[in-house]
């Protein structure tokens, strides 16, 4: 099975940001908006495909690197702001 581990990283960052940042308390959390936010962020991030459990462990380790984490957070925040201003419902 091939998995883009970046999807999991983005999901975790999005959940964390929406829970901890009061500036985003009014962001719509419906499934459609959440999918739009994740898709927008993922389109601006390099995919990270894994095929094994060993690959998942390595991906998790490398996702903790400060520069990488900062890049993901920045893209997720940009996506939150974009989708919030362009809600489709």
KOLGU-4560 file (N, C-alpha, C; in nm, 3 decimals, padded with zeros to 5 digits):
<recs>
<n_xx: 00.084 n_yy: -00.118 n_zz: 00.000 ca_xx: 00.000 ca_yy: 00.000 ca_zz: 00.000 c_xx: 00.089 c_yy: 00.125 c_zz: 00.000 mol: A seq: 1 type: UNK>
<n_xx: 00.058 n_yy: 00.217 n_zz: -00.087 ca_xx: 00.132 ca_yy: 00.343 ca_zz: -00.095 c_xx: 00.051 c_yy: 00.451 c_zz: -00.025 mol: A seq: 2 type: UNK>
<n_xx: 00.117 n_yy: 00.524 n_zz: 00.063 ca_xx: 00.051 ca_yy: 00.628 ca_zz: 00.139 c_xx: 00.132 c_yy: 00.757 c_zz: 00.131 mol: A seq: 3 type: UNK>
<n_xx: 00.063 n_yy: 00.869 n_zz: 00.110 ca_xx: 00.130 ca_yy: 00.999 ca_zz: 00.118 c_xx: 00.127 c_yy: 01.040 c_zz: 00.265 mol: A seq: 4 type: UNK>
<n_xx: 00.238 n_yy: 01.020 n_zz: 00.333 ca_xx: 00.244 ca_yy: 01.049 ca_zz: 00.477 c_xx: 00.224 c_yy: 01.198 c_zz: 00.506 mol: A seq: 5 type: UNK>
<n_xx: 00.247 n_yy: 01.282 n_zz: 00.405 ca_xx: 00.227 ca_yy: 01.426 ca_zz: 00.424 c_xx: 00.081 c_yy: 01.454 c_zz: 00.461 mol: A seq: 6 type: UNK>
<n_xx: -00.012 n_yy: 01.372 n_zz: 00.414 ca_xx: -00.153 ca_yy: 01.390 ca_zz: 00.449 c_xx: -00.173 c_yy: 01.379 c_zz: 00.600 mol: A seq: 7 type: UNK>
<n_xx: -00.107 n_yy: 01.283 n_zz: 00.662 ca_xx: -00.119 ca_yy: 01.264 ca_zz: 00.807 c_xx: -00.056 c_yy: 01.382 c_zz: 00.881 mol: A seq: 8 type: UNK>
<n_xx: 00.058 n_yy: 01.427 n_zz: 00.833 ca_xx: 00.126 ca_yy: 01.541 ca_zz: 00.896 c_xx: 00.037 c_yy: 01.665 c_zz: 00.890 mol: A seq: 9 type: UNK>
<n_xx: -00.020 n_yy: 01.692 n_zz: 00.772 ca_xx: -00.106 ca_yy: 01.809 ca_zz: 00.755 c_xx: -00.229 c_yy: 01.798 c_zz: 00.844 mol: A seq: 10 type: UNK>
<n_xx: -00.291 n_yy: 01.681 n_zz: 00.848 ca_xx: -00.409 ca_yy: 01.661 ca_zz: 00.933 c_xx: -00.376 c_yy: 01.689 c_zz: 01.079 mol: A seq: 11 type: UNK>
<n_xx: -00.264 n_yy: 01.637 n_zz: 01.127 ca_xx: -00.226 ca_yy: 01.657 ca_zz: 01.267 c_xx: -00.198 c_yy: 01.805 c_zz: 01.295 mol: A seq: 12 type: UNK>
<n_xx: -00.129 n_yy: 01.872 n_zz: 01.205 ca_xx: -00.100 ca_yy: 02.014 ca_zz: 01.225 c_xx: -00.229 c_yy: 02.096 c_zz: 01.222 mol: A seq: 13 type: UNK>
<n_xx: -00.318 n_yy: 02.065 n_zz: 01.128 ca_xx: -00.444 ca_yy: 02.137 ca_zz: 01.119 c_xx: -00.525 c_yy: 02.122 c_zz: 01.248 mol: A seq: 14 type: UNK>
<n_xx: -00.536 n_yy: 02.000 n_zz: 01.296 ca_xx: -00.608 ca_yy: 01.975 ca_zz: 01.422 c_xx: -00.547 c_yy: 02.055 c_zz: 01.537 mol: A seq: 15 type: UNK>
<n_xx: -00.415 n_yy: 02.053 n_zz: 01.545 ca_xx: -00.346 ca_yy: 02.125 ca_zz: 01.652 c_xx: -00.366 c_yy: 02.275 c_zz: 01.645 mol: A seq: 16 type: UNK>
<n_xx: -00.357 n_yy: 02.329 n_zz: 01.525 ca_xx: -00.373 ca_yy: 02.474 ca_zz: 01.506 c_xx: -00.515 c_yy: 02.517 c_zz: 01.541 mol: A seq: 17 type: UNK>
<n_xx: -00.614 n_yy: 02.443 n_zz: 01.493 ca_xx: -00.753 ca_yy: 02.480 ca_zz: 01.520 c_xx: -00.790 c_yy: 02.467 c_zz: 01.668 mol: A seq: 18 type: UNK>
<n_xx: -00.724 n_yy: 02.376 n_zz: 01.738 ca_xx: -00.751 ca_yy: 02.360 ca_zz: 01.882 c_xx: -00.682 c_yy: 02.467 c_zz: 01.966 mol: A seq: 19 type: UNK>
<n_xx: -00.563 n_yy: 02.510 n_zz: 01.925 ca_xx: -00.482 ca_yy: 02.597 ca_zz: 02.011 c_xx: -00.487 c_yy: 02.745 c_zz: 01.976 mol: A seq: 20 type: UNK>
<n_xx: -00.521 n_yy: 02.779 n_zz: 01.854 ca_xx: -00.518 ca_yy: 02.919 ca_zz: 01.812 c_xx: -00.658 c_yy: 02.981 c_zz: 01.820 mol: A seq: 21 type: UNK>
<n_xx: -00.675 n_yy: 03.076 n_zz: 01.910 ca_xx: -00.806 ca_yy: 03.139 ca_zz: 01.926 c_xx: -00.844 c_yy: 03.222 c_zz: 01.804 mol: A seq: 22 type: UNK>
<n_xx: -00.747 n_yy: 03.264 n_zz: 01.724 ca_xx: -00.776 ca_yy: 03.342 ca_zz: 01.603 c_xx: -00.858 c_yy: 03.261 c_zz: 01.503 mol: A seq: 23 type: UNK>
<n_xx: -00.853 n_yy: 03.129 n_zz: 01.514 ca_xx: -00.924 ca_yy: 03.043 ca_zz: 01.419 c_xx: -01.046 c_yy: 02.974 c_zz: 01.481 mol: A seq: 24 type: UNK>
<n_xx: -01.097 n_yy: 03.029 n_zz: 01.590 ca_xx: -01.210 ca_yy: 02.966 ca_zz: 01.658 c_xx: -01.338 c_yy: 02.968 c_zz: 01.575 mol: A seq: 25 type: UNK>
<n_xx: -01.350 n_yy: 03.062 n_zz: 01.482 ca_xx: -01.471 ca_yy: 03.072 ca_zz: 01.401 c_xx: -01.460 c_yy: 03.004 c_zz: 01.265 mol: A seq: 26 type: UNK>
<n_xx: -01.349 n_yy: 02.934 n_zz: 01.241 ca_xx: -01.330 ca_yy: 02.864 ca_zz: 01.114 c_xx: -01.429 c_yy: 02.748 c_zz: 01.106 mol: A seq: 27 type: UNK>
<n_xx: -01.495 n_yy: 02.737 n_zz: 00.991 ca_xx: -01.590 ca_yy: 02.628 ca_zz: 00.971 c_xx: -01.515 c_yy: 02.495 c_zz: 00.976 mol: A seq: 28 type: UNK>
<n_xx: -01.568 n_yy: 02.401 n_zz: 01.050 ca_xx: -01.503 ca_yy: 02.271 ca_zz: 01.066 c_xx: -01.584 c_yy: 02.158 c_zz: 01.001 mol: A seq: 29 type: UNK>
<n_xx: -01.669 n_yy: 02.195 n_zz: 00.907 ca_xx: -01.744 ca_yy: 02.090 ca_zz: 00.837 c_xx: -01.646 c_yy: 02.009 c_zz: 00.753 mol: A seq: 30 type: UNK>
<n_xx: -01.688 n_yy: 01.889 n_zz: 00.716 ca_xx: -01.600 ca_yy: 01.798 ca_zz: 00.642 c_xx: -01.551 c_yy: 01.861 c_zz: 00.512 mol: A seq: 31 type: UNK>
<n_xx: -01.638 n_yy: 01.932 n_zz: 00.443 ca_xx: -01.602 ca_yy: 01.993 ca_zz: 00.315 c_xx: -01.492 c_yy: 02.098 c_zz: 00.333 mol: A seq: 32 type: UNK>
<n_xx: -01.509 n_yy: 02.186 n_zz: 00.430 ca_xx: -01.408 ca_yy: 02.291 ca_zz: 00.455 c_xx: -01.276 c_yy: 02.230 c_zz: 00.502 mol: A seq: 33 type: UNK>
<n_xx: -01.284 n_yy: 02.131 n_zz: 00.589 ca_xx: -01.161 ca_yy: 02.067 ca_zz: 00.637 c_xx: -01.087 c_yy: 02.000 c_zz: 00.521 mol: A seq: 34 type: UNK>
<n_xx: -01.160 n_yy: 01.934 n_zz: 00.432 ca_xx: -01.096 ca_yy: 01.872 ca_zz: 00.315 c_xx: -01.035 c_yy: 01.979 c_zz: 00.224 mol: A seq: 35 type: UNK>
<n_xx: -01.105 n_yy: 02.092 n_zz: 00.206 ca_xx: -01.051 ca_yy: 02.200 ca_zz: 00.123 c_xx: -00.922 c_yy: 02.255 c_zz: 00.183 mol: A seq: 36 type: UNK>
<n_xx: -00.918 n_yy: 02.272 n_zz: 00.313 ca_xx: -00.797 ca_yy: 02.324 ca_zz: 00.380 c_xx: -00.682 c_yy: 02.226 c_zz: 00.361 mol: A seq: 37 type: UNK>
<n_xx: -00.707 n_yy: 02.098 n_zz: 00.385 ca_xx: -00.601 ca_yy: 01.998 ca_zz: 00.370 c_xx: -00.552 c_yy: 01.991 c_zz: 00.225 mol: A seq: 38 type: UNK>
<n_xx: -00.645 n_yy: 01.993 n_zz: 00.130 ca_xx: -00.607 ca_yy: 01.986 ca_zz: -00.012 c_xx: -00.524 c_yy: 02.107 c_zz: -00.052 mol: A seq: 39 type: UNK>
<n_xx: -00.565 n_yy: 02.225 n_zz: -00.008 ca_xx: -00.491 ca_yy: 02.349 ca_zz: -00.040 c_xx: -00.349 c_yy: 02.342 c_zz: 00.015 mol: A seq: 40 type: UNK>
<n_xx: -00.335 n_yy: 02.299 n_zz: 00.138 ca_xx: -00.202 ca_yy: 02.289 ca_zz: 00.199 c_xx: -00.119 c_yy: 02.182 c_zz: 00.128 mol: A seq: 41 type: UNK>
<n_xx: -00.179 n_yy: 02.066 n_zz: 00.102 ca_xx: -00.106 ca_yy: 01.956 ca_zz: 00.038 c_xx: -00.060 c_yy: 01.992 c_zz: -00.103 mol: A seq: 42 type: UNK>
<n_xx: -00.136 n_yy: 02.073 n_zz: -00.174 ca_xx: -00.095 ca_yy: 02.115 ca_zz: -00.308 c_xx: 00.031 c_yy: 02.201 c_zz: -00.307 mol: A seq: 43 type: UNK>
<n_xx: 00.064 n_yy: 02.258 n_zz: -00.191 ca_xx: 00.182 ca_yy: 02.344 ca_zz: -00.181 c_xx: 00.298 c_yy: 02.278 c_zz: -00.105 mol: A seq: 44 type: UNK>
<n_xx: 00.282 n_yy: 02.152 n_zz: -00.071 ca_xx: 00.385 ca_yy: 02.078 ca_zz: 00.002 c_xx: 00.432 c_yy: 01.960 c_zz: -00.081 mol: A seq: 45 type: UNK>
<n_xx: 00.556 n_yy: 01.923 n_zz: -00.063 ca_xx: 00.612 ca_yy: 01.808 ca_zz: -00.134 c_xx: 00.552 c_yy: 01.681 c_zz: -00.074 mol: A seq: 46 type: UNK>
<n_xx: 00.501 n_yy: 01.591 n_zz: -00.159 ca_xx: 00.447 ca_yy: 01.465 ca_zz: -00.106 c_xx: 00.557 c_yy: 01.379 c_zz: -00.046 mol: A seq: 47 type: UNK>
<n_xx: 00.518 n_yy: 01.295 n_zz: 00.047 ca_xx: 00.613 ca_yy: 01.205 ca_zz: 00.113 c_xx: 00.551 c_yy: 01.066 c_zz: 00.116 mol: A seq: 48 type: UNK>
<n_xx: 00.581 n_yy: 00.988 n_zz: 00.014 ca_xx: 00.519 ca_yy: 00.856 ca_zz: 00.000 c_xx: 00.596 c_yy: 00.750 c_zz: 00.077 mol: A seq: 49 type: UNK>
<n_xx: 00.519 n_yy: 00.663 n_zz: 00.142 ca_xx: 00.578 ca_yy: 00.550 ca_zz: 00.214 c_xx: 00.504 c_yy: 00.424 c_zz: 00.174 mol: A seq: 50 type: UNK>
<n_xx: 00.571 n_yy: 00.310 n_zz: 00.190 ca_xx: 00.508 ca_yy: 00.182 ca_zz: 00.155 c_xx: 00.514 c_yy: 00.080 c_zz: 00.267 mol: A seq: 51 type: UNK>
<n_xx: 00.592 n_yy: 00.106 n_zz: 00.370 ca_xx: 00.608 ca_yy: 00.009 ca_zz: 00.477 c_xx: 00.594 c_yy: 00.075 c_zz: 00.614 mol: A seq: 52 type: UNK>
<n_xx: 00.578 n_yy: -00.006 n_zz: 00.715 ca_xx: 00.575 ca_yy: 00.044 ca_zz: 00.853 c_xx: 00.707 c_yy: 00.111 c_zz: 00.887 mol: A seq: 53 type: UNK>
<n_xx: 00.817 n_yy: 00.053 n_zz: 00.839 ca_xx: 00.949 ca_yy: 00.111 ca_zz: 00.862 c_xx: 00.955 c_yy: 00.251 c_zz: 00.800 mol: A seq: 54 type: UNK>
<n_xx: 00.897 n_yy: 00.264 n_zz: 00.681 ca_xx: 00.892 ca_yy: 00.394 ca_zz: 00.614 c_xx: 00.810 c_yy: 00.493 c_zz: 00.694 mol: A seq: 55 type: UNK>
<n_xx: 00.703 n_yy: 00.446 n_zz: 00.757 ca_xx: 00.619 ca_yy: 00.533 ca_zz: 00.839 c_xx: 00.695 c_yy: 00.585 c_zz: 00.960 mol: A seq: 56 type: UNK>
<n_xx: 00.773 n_yy: 00.500 n_zz: 01.022 ca_xx: 00.853 ca_yy: 00.542 ca_zz: 01.137 c_xx: 00.955 c_yy: 00.646 c_zz: 01.094 mol: A seq: 57 type: UNK>
<n_xx: 01.022 n_yy: 00.624 n_zz: 00.981 ca_xx: 01.119 ca_yy: 00.720 ca_zz: 00.931 c_xx: 01.050 c_yy: 00.851 c_zz: 00.896 mol: A seq: 58 type: UNK>
<n_xx: 00.934 n_yy: 00.845 n_zz: 00.833 ca_xx: 00.861 ca_yy: 00.966 ca_zz: 00.796 c_xx: 00.822 c_yy: 01.045 c_zz: 00.920 mol: A seq: 59 type: UNK>
<n_xx: 00.778 n_yy: 00.975 n_zz: 01.023 ca_xx: 00.740 ca_yy: 01.042 ca_zz: 01.146 c_xx: 00.860 c_yy: 01.111 c_zz: 01.208 mol: A seq: 60 type: UNK>
<n_xx: 00.974 n_yy: 01.047 n_zz: 01.206 ca_xx: 01.096 ca_yy: 01.105 ca_zz: 01.260 c_xx: 01.134 c_yy: 01.230 c_zz: 01.181 mol: A seq: 61 type: UNK>
<n_xx: 01.135 n_yy: 01.219 n_zz: 01.048 ca_xx: 01.179 ca_yy: 01.332 ca_zz: 00.968 c_xx: 01.078 c_yy: 01.447 c_zz: 00.970 mol: A seq: 62 type: UNK>
<n_xx: 00.950 n_yy: 01.417 n_zz: 01.001 ca_xx: 00.851 ca_yy: 01.524 ca_zz: 01.009 c_xx: 00.873 c_yy: 01.613 c_zz: 01.131 mol: A seq: 63 type: UNK>
<n_xx: 00.954 n_yy: 01.570 n_zz: 01.224 ca_xx: 00.981 ca_yy: 01.647 ca_zz: 01.344 c_xx: 01.089 c_yy: 01.753 c_zz: 01.324 mol: A seq: 64 type: UNK>
<n_xx: 01.158 n_yy: 01.750 n_zz: 01.211 ca_xx: 01.262 ca_yy: 01.848 ca_zz: 01.186 c_xx: 01.200 c_yy: 01.987 c_zz: 01.187 mol: A seq: 65 type: UNK>
<n_xx: 01.267 n_yy: 02.081 n_zz: 01.252 ca_xx: 01.213 ca_yy: 02.214 ca_zz: 01.274 c_xx: 01.177 c_yy: 02.286 c_zz: 01.144 mol: A seq: 66 type: UNK>
<n_xx: 01.267 n_yy: 02.287 n_zz: 01.048 ca_xx: 01.240 ca_yy: 02.357 ca_zz: 00.922 c_xx: 01.120 c_yy: 02.295 c_zz: 00.850 mol: A seq: 67 type: UNK>
<n_xx: 01.116 n_yy: 02.164 n_zz: 00.847 ca_xx: 01.005 ca_yy: 02.095 ca_zz: 00.781 c_xx: 00.874 c_yy: 02.126 c_zz: 00.851 mol: A seq: 68 type: UNK>
<n_xx: 00.875 n_yy: 02.122 n_zz: 00.980 ca_xx: 00.754 ca_yy: 02.149 ca_zz: 01.059 c_xx: 00.707 c_yy: 02.293 c_zz: 01.036 mol: A seq: 69 type: UNK>
<n_xx: 00.799 n_yy: 02.388 n_zz: 01.031 ca_xx: 00.764 ca_yy: 02.528 ca_zz: 01.009 c_xx: 00.700 c_yy: 02.546 c_zz: 00.871 mol: A seq: 70 type: UNK>
<n_xx: 00.751 n_yy: 02.477 n_zz: 00.771 ca_xx: 00.696 ca_yy: 02.485 ca_zz: 00.635 c_xx: 00.553 c_yy: 02.431 c_zz: 00.632 mol: A seq: 71 type: UNK>
<n_xx: 00.530 n_yy: 02.320 n_zz: 00.698 ca_xx: 00.395 ca_yy: 02.260 ca_zz: 00.701 c_xx: 00.299 c_yy: 02.354 c_zz: 00.774 mol: A seq: 72 type: UNK>
<n_xx: 00.339 n_yy: 02.405 n_zz: 00.888 ca_xx: 00.254 ca_yy: 02.496 ca_zz: 00.965 c_xx: 00.218 c_yy: 02.620 c_zz: 00.883 mol: A seq: 73 type: UNK>
<n_xx: 00.316 n_yy: 02.676 n_zz: 00.814 ca_xx: 00.292 ca_yy: 02.795 ca_zz: 00.732 c_xx: 00.190 c_yy: 02.767 c_zz: 00.623 mol: A seq: 74 type: UNK>
<n_xx: 00.203 n_yy: 02.652 n_zz: 00.556 ca_xx: 00.109 ca_yy: 02.618 ca_zz: 00.449 c_xx: -00.031 c_yy: 02.590 c_zz: 00.503 mol: A seq: 75 type: UNK>
<n_xx: -00.040 n_yy: 02.526 n_zz: 00.618 ca_xx: -00.170 ca_yy: 02.498 ca_zz: 00.678 c_xx: -00.239 c_yy: 02.630 c_zz: 00.717 mol: A seq: 76 type: UNK>
<n_xx: -00.165 n_yy: 02.722 n_zz: 00.774 ca_xx: -00.222 ca_yy: 02.852 ca_zz: 00.812 c_xx: -00.269 c_yy: 02.928 c_zz: 00.688 mol: A seq: 77 type: UNK>
<n_xx: -00.189 n_yy: 02.928 n_zz: 00.583 ca_xx: -00.230 ca_yy: 02.994 ca_zz: 00.458 c_xx: -00.358 c_yy: 02.931 c_zz: 00.404 mol: A seq: 78 type: UNK>
<n_xx: -00.366 n_yy: 02.799 n_zz: 00.411 ca_xx: -00.484 ca_yy: 02.728 ca_zz: 00.361 c_xx: -00.607 c_yy: 02.760 c_zz: 00.446 mol: A seq: 79 type: UNK>
<n_xx: -00.592 n_yy: 02.765 n_zz: 00.577 ca_xx: -00.703 ca_yy: 02.800 ca_zz: 00.666 c_xx: -00.757 c_yy: 02.938 c_zz: 00.628 mol: A seq: 80 type: UNK>
<n_xx: -00.667 n_yy: 03.033 n_zz: 00.612 ca_xx: -00.708 ca_yy: 03.169 ca_zz: 00.582 c_xx: -00.774 c_yy: 03.179 c_zz: 00.445 mol: A seq: 81 type: UNK>
<n_xx: -00.718 n_yy: 03.108 n_zz: 00.346 ca_xx: -00.776 ca_yy: 03.110 ca_zz: 00.211 c_xx: -00.915 c_yy: 03.050 c_zz: 00.209 mol: A seq: 82 type: UNK>
<n_xx: -00.931 n_yy: 02.933 n_zz: 00.265 ca_xx: -01.061 ca_yy: 02.864 ca_zz: 00.263 c_xx: -01.163 c_yy: 02.942 c_zz: 00.345 mol: A seq: 83 type: UNK>
<n_xx: -01.121 n_yy: 03.000 n_zz: 00.457 ca_xx: -01.214 ca_yy: 03.077 ca_zz: 00.540 c_xx: -01.270 c_yy: 03.198 c_zz: 00.465 mol: A seq: 84 type: UNK>
<n_xx: -01.191 n_yy: 03.253 n_zz: 00.376 ca_xx: -01.235 ca_yy: 03.369 ca_zz: 00.297 c_xx: -01.312 c_yy: 03.329 c_zz: 00.172 mol: A seq: 85 type: UNK>
<n_xx: -01.305 n_yy: 03.201 n_zz: 00.137 ca_xx: -01.368 ca_yy: 03.152 ca_zz: 00.015 c_xx: -01.452 c_yy: 03.027 c_zz: 00.040 mol: A seq: 86 type: UNK>
<n_xx: -01.533 n_yy: 03.032 n_zz: 00.143 ca_xx: -01.618 ca_yy: 02.917 ca_zz: 00.180 c_xx: -01.714 c_yy: 02.887 c_zz: 00.065 mol: A seq: 87 type: UNK>
<n_xx: -01.729 n_yy: 02.759 n_zz: 00.032 ca_xx: -01.812 ca_yy: 02.718 ca_zz: -00.082 c_xx: -01.956 c_yy: 02.687 c_zz: -00.045 mol: A seq: 88 type: UNK>
<n_xx: -01.993 n_yy: 02.704 n_zz: 00.080 ca_xx: -02.133 ca_yy: 02.676 ca_zz: 00.118 c_xx: -02.194 c_yy: 02.792 c_zz: 00.187 mol: A seq: 89 type: UNK>
</recs>
